[in-house]
Amino acid sequence: MGKIKVKTPLVELDGDEMTRIIWKEIKDRFIHPYLDITLEYYDLGVEYRDKTDDQVTVDSANAIKKHGVGVKCATITPNADRVKEYNLKQEWKSPNGTIRAILDGTVFRKPIIIKNIPAAVNSWKKPIAIGRHAYGDIYRDVEILVDGPGKVELVYTDASGKEKQRLLVNEFKGAGVALAMHNLDESIKSFAKACFTYALSEKISIWFATKDTISKKYHARFRDIFDTMAKEQEAAMKAAGITYSYYLIDDAVAQIMKNEGGQLWALMNYDGDVMSDMVASGFGSLGLMTSVLVSPDGKYEYEAAHGTVTRHYRKYQKGETTSTNSVASIFAWTGALAKRGELDGTPDVVNFAHKLEEAIIETIEGGEMTKDLLSLSTAAKKTELDTFQFMEAVQKRLDAKLK
């Protein structure tokens, strides 16, 4: 068969370590042999980010803004040890954070469902997508240690210098601690818009949860903005056959354990941080978790939810055999291709992406998988494959599907 034409360029963001090795293999096996595609390439490997003073990260984000869809390999966010290891100029910021800020996007994570890797929660039958508002709250808080009796106050002074509000936080009788948090209406509105954009795209209902009964201003502000957005999107949601529901966070946690899944669970920053790991673990593995960054105006960047798999990379460098799970990285490509095809109106591209996903799932359900999945799988017969054997097995199934 001839190659399938992808009409619009796809923005490709390369990465680091073992995932970079896998990334090349994915392109060589699953992209170039089957697709006539233009990849606008950006090297986000930590050494090239250092060489360009991280300008390449900014350029890649702007390319996604231009073309609408990107696919990203996992990358290193360097700490002091990494600065020394790679002889870097400084501890560069997370590329994910930089891209998220430029796109004003929200990250959505969703598990890949495989029949012989059952969820730890028996009721979960469909993927639960987590949308986390990754701005503010305790992640940008201001904290103090109180070393003795005294008072802590919260003061708001407007831009003209006029004191508008002064609230007593606590009258301390002895030592203690205090913190202040903030958020921005524009950030919350962007988060809400991205959540509705994603839910309408995926045709899944939205749950939103806070604790507005206790936090009658801070949490309530989130609820008010989401409720307003839900009213604005009412007709679009009805047409898509989806709904919006608000829950108190404790009720949502209780309900999610009894629910079959299949919804977007939108959460504030800390709750999203915690619950995304809970959902990932509950469905089996971070190696089976997709991640997509969605901007309020409908730009998409797909990647795996896991890191660069450093431990396997060290083995690979020594020439040792590795059994690294490439599923989430391949699904990053299929997600991006399916969205590219959807936006371009090219169903054959969408169909190819879906067939590749089916080939992956059928390979694992057929008992062929990487080492990390062996203990999770209920398959009667299981075969451990190394990093490259697994992709070879997937390619054989893909070829059979495309005949």
C-alpha positions as CSV (number, residue, x, y, z in Angstrom):
1,M,0.0,0.0,0.0
2,G,1.1,3.6,-0.6
3,K,1.9,6.0,2.2
4,I,-0.9,7.9,3.9
5,K,-0.7,11.6,3.4
6,V,-0.7,13.8,6.5
7,K,-1.8,17.2,5.2
8,T,-0.5,19.6,7.8
9,P,3.0,19.5,9.5
10,L,3.1,17.8,12.9
11,V,5.4,19.5,15.5
12,E,7.9,17.0,16.9
13,L,9.6,17.6,20.2
14,D,12.5,15.1,20.8
15,G,13.7,14.3,24.3
16,D,16.2,12.5,26.5
17,E,17.7,9.2,27.6
18,M,15.8,5.9,27.1
19,T,12.7,7.6,25.8
20,R,14.8,9.3,23.1
21,I,16.1,5.9,22.0
22,I,12.5,4.6,21.9
23,W,11.4,7.8,20.1
24,K,13.7,7.1,17.1
25,E,12.5,3.5,17.0
26,I,8.9,4.6,16.9
27,K,9.5,6.9,14.0
28,D,11.5,4.2,12.1
29,R,8.9,1.5,12.7
30,F,5.6,3.2,12.8
31,I,5.8,6.7,11.2
32,H,8.0,6.9,8.2
33,P,7.2,3.5,6.6
34,Y,3.4,4.3,6.6
35,L,3.0,8.0,6.5
36,D,3.9,10.8,4.0
37,I,4.3,13.4,6.8
38,T,6.2,16.6,7.4
39,L,7.7,16.7,10.9
40,E,8.7,20.1,12.2
41,Y,11.5,19.0,14.4
42,Y,12.7,20.5,17.7
43,D,15.4,18.9,19.8
44,L,14.4,19.3,23.4
45,G,17.2,17.1,24.6
46,V,18.8,18.8,27.7
47,E,22.1,19.4,25.9
48,Y,20.5,21.3,23.0
49,R,18.2,23.2,25.3
50,D,21.4,24.3,27.2
51,K,23.1,25.2,23.9
52,T,20.2,27.4,22.9
53,D,19.7,28.9,26.4
54,D,16.3,27.1,26.3
55,Q,15.2,29.1,23.2
56,V,14.4,25.8,21.4
57,T,11.7,25.1,24.0
58,V,10.1,28.5,23.4
59,D,10.3,28.0,19.6
60,S,8.7,24.5,19.9
61,A,5.7,25.9,21.8
62,N,5.2,28.7,19.3
63,A,5.3,26.1,16.5
64,I,2.5,24.2,18.2
65,K,0.5,27.5,18.4
66,K,1.1,27.9,14.7
67,H,0.3,24.3,13.5
68,G,-2.1,23.2,16.2
69,V,-0.7,19.8,17.2
70,G,2.6,18.6,18.6
71,V,4.0,15.3,19.9
72,K,6.6,15.4,22.7
73,C,9.2,12.9,24.0
74,A,9.9,12.8,27.7
75,T,12.6,15.3,28.8
76,I,14.9,15.9,31.7
77,T,14.3,18.8,34.1
78,P,17.9,19.2,35.4
79,N,18.8,19.4,39.1
80,A,22.3,20.1,40.5
81,D,23.4,16.5,39.7
82,R,22.2,16.7,36.1
83,V,24.0,20.1,35.6
84,K,27.2,18.4,36.6
85,E,26.5,15.2,34.6
86,Y,25.7,17.1,31.3
87,N,28.0,20.1,32.0
88,L,25.0,22.5,31.8
89,K,25.0,26.3,32.2
90,Q,22.3,26.2,34.8
91,E,19.3,24.2,36.2
92,W,16.9,24.9,33.3
93,K,13.2,25.1,34.0
94,S,10.9,22.2,33.2
95,P,10.2,22.3,29.4
96,N,6.7,21.1,30.1
97,G,6.1,24.1,32.4
98,T,7.5,26.5,29.7
99,I,5.3,25.1,27.0
100,R,2.3,25.0,29.3
101,A,2.7,28.7,30.1
102,I,3.1,29.7,26.5
103,L,0.1,27.8,25.4
104,D,-1.9,28.7,28.6
105,G,-2.7,25.0,28.6
106,T,-4.1,22.3,30.9
107,V,-2.7,18.8,31.1
108,F,-5.1,15.9,30.9
109,R,-4.0,12.4,31.8
110,K,-6.0,9.2,30.8
111,P,-5.2,5.5,31.2
112,I,-5.0,3.0,28.4
113,I,-7.5,0.2,29.0
114,I,-6.2,-3.4,28.4
115,K,-8.4,-6.3,29.3
116,N,-5.7,-8.6,30.8
117,I,-4.3,-5.7,33.0
118,P,-7.3,-5.1,35.3
119,A,-7.8,-2.0,37.3
120,A,-7.2,-2.3,41.0
121,V,-10.6,-0.8,41.6
122,N,-13.1,-3.3,40.4
123,S,-15.8,-0.8,39.3
124,W,-13.5,1.0,36.9
125,K,-14.3,-0.1,33.4
126,K,-13.7,3.0,31.3
127,P,-10.8,5.5,31.4
128,I,-10.9,8.3,34.0
129,A,-9.2,11.4,32.6
130,I,-7.7,13.8,35.1
131,G,-7.5,17.6,34.3
132,R,-5.3,19.4,36.8
133,H,-5.1,23.2,37.1
134,A,-1.4,23.5,37.3
135,Y,-1.1,27.1,38.6
136,G,-1.1,28.6,42.1
137,D,-2.4,27.2,45.4
138,I,0.3,25.7,47.6
139,Y,2.7,25.4,44.6
140,R,3.1,29.2,44.7
141,D,2.4,29.8,48.3
142,V,4.2,32.1,50.8
143,E,5.0,30.5,54.1
144,I,6.4,31.7,57.4
145,L,7.5,30.1,60.7
146,V,6.0,31.9,63.6
147,D,8.5,31.7,66.5
148,G,6.4,33.1,69.3
149,P,3.3,35.0,70.4
150,G,2.0,37.6,67.9
151,K,-0.5,37.9,65.0
152,V,-0.4,37.1,61.4
153,E,-2.6,39.2,59.0
154,L,-3.6,39.0,55.4
155,V,-3.5,42.5,53.8
156,Y,-4.6,43.6,50.4
157,T,-3.3,47.0,49.1
158,D,-4.4,48.1,45.7
159,A,-2.2,49.5,42.9
160,S,-2.6,53.0,44.2
161,G,-1.2,52.1,47.6
162,K,-4.5,52.2,49.4
163,E,-5.1,49.5,51.9
164,K,-8.4,47.8,51.0
165,Q,-8.7,44.8,53.3
166,R,-6.9,43.5,56.4
167,L,-7.9,40.1,57.9
168,L,-6.6,38.4,61.0
169,V,-5.2,35.0,60.1
170,N,-4.5,34.0,63.7
171,E,-3.5,35.4,67.1
172,F,-0.6,33.2,68.0
173,K,0.0,32.3,71.7
174,G,3.1,30.5,70.8
175,A,5.1,29.1,67.9
176,G,3.4,27.9,64.7
177,V,3.2,28.2,61.0
178,A,1.2,30.2,58.4
179,L,0.9,30.4,54.7
180,A,-0.9,32.4,52.0
181,M,-2.0,31.2,48.6
182,H,-3.3,32.9,45.5
183,N,-4.9,32.3,42.1
184,L,-5.9,34.4,39.1
185,D,-9.3,34.7,37.5
186,E,-7.8,34.5,34.0
187,S,-5.9,31.3,34.9
188,I,-9.0,29.7,36.3
189,K,-11.0,30.7,33.2
190,S,-8.4,29.3,30.9
191,F,-8.4,26.0,32.9
192,A,-12.2,25.8,32.7
193,K,-12.2,26.6,28.9
194,A,-9.5,23.9,28.3
195,C,-11.5,21.4,30.3
196,F,-14.7,22.0,28.2
197,T,-12.6,22.0,25.0
198,Y,-11.1,18.6,25.9
199,A,-14.4,17.1,27.1
200,L,-16.2,18.2,23.9
201,S,-13.4,16.8,21.8
202,E,-13.4,13.5,23.6
203,K,-17.2,13.5,24.1
204,I,-16.9,12.7,27.8
205,S,-18.8,14.3,30.7
206,I,-17.1,16.6,33.2
207,W,-16.9,16.3,37.0
208,F,-15.5,19.3,38.8
209,A,-14.8,19.2,42.5
210,T,-13.7,21.7,45.2
211,K,-14.5,22.3,48.9
212,D,-16.6,25.5,48.5
213,T,-18.6,24.8,51.6
214,I,-15.5,25.5,53.7
215,S,-13.5,27.8,51.3
216,K,-16.4,30.2,50.6
217,K,-14.3,32.6,48.5
218,Y,-11.2,30.8,47.2
219,H,-12.7,27.5,46.2
220,A,-16.1,29.1,45.6
221,R,-14.4,31.3,42.9
222,F,-13.4,28.2,41.0
223,R,-16.9,26.8,41.2
224,D,-18.5,30.1,40.1
225,I,-16.2,30.2,37.0
226,F,-16.9,26.6,36.1
227,D,-20.6,27.0,36.6
228,T,-20.6,30.1,34.3
229,M,-18.6,28.2,31.7
230,A,-21.0,25.3,31.8
231,K,-23.9,27.6,31.1
232,E,-22.0,29.0,28.1
233,Q,-21.3,25.6,26.8
234,E,-24.7,24.1,27.5
235,A,-25.8,23.8,23.8
236,A,-22.5,22.3,22.7
237,M,-22.6,19.8,25.6
238,K,-26.1,18.8,24.7
239,A,-25.1,18.3,21.1
240,A,-22.2,16.1,22.2
241,G,-24.3,14.1,24.6
242,I,-22.3,15.0,27.6
243,T,-23.0,16.7,31.0
244,Y,-21.3,18.8,33.6
245,S,-21.6,17.9,37.4
246,Y,-20.2,19.7,40.4
247,Y,-19.2,17.7,43.5
248,L,-17.6,18.5,46.9
249,I,-14.1,17.0,46.7
250,D,-14.7,14.4,49.4
251,D,-18.0,13.3,47.8
252,A,-16.2,13.1,44.4
253,V,-13.5,10.8,45.9
254,A,-16.2,8.6,47.4
255,Q,-18.2,8.5,44.2
256,I,-15.2,7.8,41.9
257,M,-14.4,4.6,43.7
258,K,-17.9,3.2,42.8
259,N,-18.1,4.7,39.3
260,E,-17.4,2.8,36.1
261,G,-15.3,5.8,34.8
262,G,-15.5,7.4,31.4
263,Q,-15.4,11.0,32.5
264,L,-13.1,14.0,32.8
265,W,-12.4,14.8,36.5
266,A,-11.3,18.4,36.6
267,L,-9.4,19.3,39.8
268,M,-7.6,22.1,41.5
269,N,-3.8,22.0,41.6
270,Y,-3.1,19.9,44.7
271,D,-6.1,17.6,44.3
272,G,-5.1,17.0,40.6
273,D,-1.5,16.2,41.7
274,V,-2.7,13.6,44.1
275,M,-5.6,12.1,42.2
276,S,-3.6,11.7,38.9
277,D,-1.2,9.4,40.7
278,M,-4.1,7.5,42.4
279,V,-5.8,7.0,39.0
280,A,-2.6,6.0,37.3
281,S,-1.8,3.4,40.0
282,G,-5.4,2.2,40.1
283,F,-5.4,1.5,36.4
284,G,-2.1,-0.4,36.5
285,S,1.0,1.7,35.5
286,L,2.3,5.1,34.5
287,G,3.6,3.2,31.4
288,L,-0.1,2.9,30.4
289,M,-1.0,6.6,31.0
290,T,-1.5,9.1,28.2
291,S,-1.0,12.9,28.6
292,V,-2.2,15.7,26.5
293,L,-1.8,19.5,27.0
294,V,-4.8,21.4,25.7
295,S,-4.9,25.2,25.3
296,P,-8.2,27.1,25.7
297,D,-8.2,27.8,21.9
298,G,-7.8,24.2,21.0
299,K,-4.0,23.6,20.5
300,Y,-2.8,20.1,21.5
301,E,0.5,18.6,22.6
302,Y,0.6,14.8,23.2
303,E,3.2,13.0,25.3
304,A,3.7,10.0,27.6
305,A,2.9,10.6,31.3
306,H,6.2,9.1,32.5
307,G,9.8,10.3,32.6
308,T,12.9,9.5,30.6
309,V,13.5,6.0,32.2
310,T,17.0,6.8,33.4
311,R,17.7,3.4,35.0
312,H,17.0,1.6,31.7
313,Y,19.1,4.2,29.8
314,R,22.1,3.4,32.0
315,K,21.7,-0.3,31.1
316,Y,21.3,0.5,27.4
317,Q,24.6,2.6,27.5
318,K,26.4,-0.5,28.9
319,G,25.0,-2.6,26.0
320,E,22.7,-4.5,28.3
321,T,19.2,-5.7,27.3
322,T,16.3,-3.5,28.4
323,S,12.6,-4.2,28.6
324,T,11.2,-0.6,28.5
325,N,7.5,0.0,28.0
326,S,7.0,2.1,24.9
327,V,3.2,2.0,25.0
328,A,2.6,5.6,26.3
329,S,5.2,7.0,23.9
330,I,3.5,5.3,20.9
331,F,0.1,6.5,22.1
332,A,1.5,10.0,22.2
333,W,2.1,9.7,18.5
334,T,-1.3,8.1,17.8
335,G,-3.1,10.7,19.8
336,A,-1.3,13.5,17.9
337,L,-1.9,11.8,14.5
338,A,-5.6,11.2,15.3
339,K,-6.1,14.9,16.3
340,R,-4.1,16.0,13.2
341,G,-6.3,13.9,11.0
342,E,-9.4,15.1,12.7
343,L,-8.5,18.8,12.3
344,D,-7.4,18.3,8.7
345,G,-10.4,16.3,7.7
346,T,-8.3,13.2,6.7
347,P,-10.1,10.1,8.1
348,D,-7.4,7.8,6.7
349,V,-4.9,9.4,9.1
350,V,-7.3,8.9,12.0
351,N,-7.9,5.3,11.0
352,F,-4.2,4.6,10.9
353,A,-3.7,6.0,14.4
354,H,-6.5,3.8,15.7
355,K,-5.2,0.7,14.0
356,L,-1.8,1.2,15.6
357,E,-3.4,1.6,19.0
358,E,-5.4,-1.6,18.4
359,A,-2.2,-3.4,17.4
360,I,-0.5,-2.4,20.7
361,I,-3.5,-3.5,22.8
362,E,-3.9,-6.8,21.0
363,T,-0.2,-7.6,21.4
364,I,-0.4,-7.2,25.2
365,E,-3.8,-9.0,25.4
366,G,-2.2,-11.7,23.3
367,G,0.4,-12.2,26.1
368,E,3.4,-10.4,24.6
369,M,4.6,-7.5,26.8
370,T,7.5,-5.8,28.5
371,K,8.7,-6.8,31.9
372,D,6.9,-4.1,33.9
373,L,3.5,-5.5,32.8
374,L,4.1,-9.2,33.5
375,S,3.2,-9.0,37.2
376,L,0.1,-7.0,36.4
377,S,-1.3,-9.1,33.6
378,T,-3.8,-11.9,34.1
379,A,-3.0,-13.5,30.7
380,A,-2.8,-17.3,30.9
381,K,0.5,-17.3,28.9
382,K,2.9,-14.4,29.1
383,T,6.1,-13.7,27.2
384,E,8.5,-11.1,28.2
385,L,9.8,-9.1,25.3
386,D,12.7,-6.6,25.4
387,T,12.3,-3.0,24.3
388,F,12.7,-3.6,20.6
389,Q,11.1,-7.0,20.4
390,F,7.9,-5.6,21.7
391,M,7.8,-2.9,19.0
392,E,8.6,-5.6,16.4
393,A,5.6,-7.6,17.7
394,V,3.3,-4.6,17.4
395,Q,4.5,-3.8,13.9
396,K,3.7,-7.4,12.8
397,R,0.1,-7.0,14.0
398,L,-0.1,-3.5,12.5
399,D,1.0,-4.9,9.1
400,A,-1.7,-7.6,9.3
401,K,-4.4,-5.0,10.0
402,L,-3.3,-2.8,7.1
403,K,-3.4,-5.5,4.4
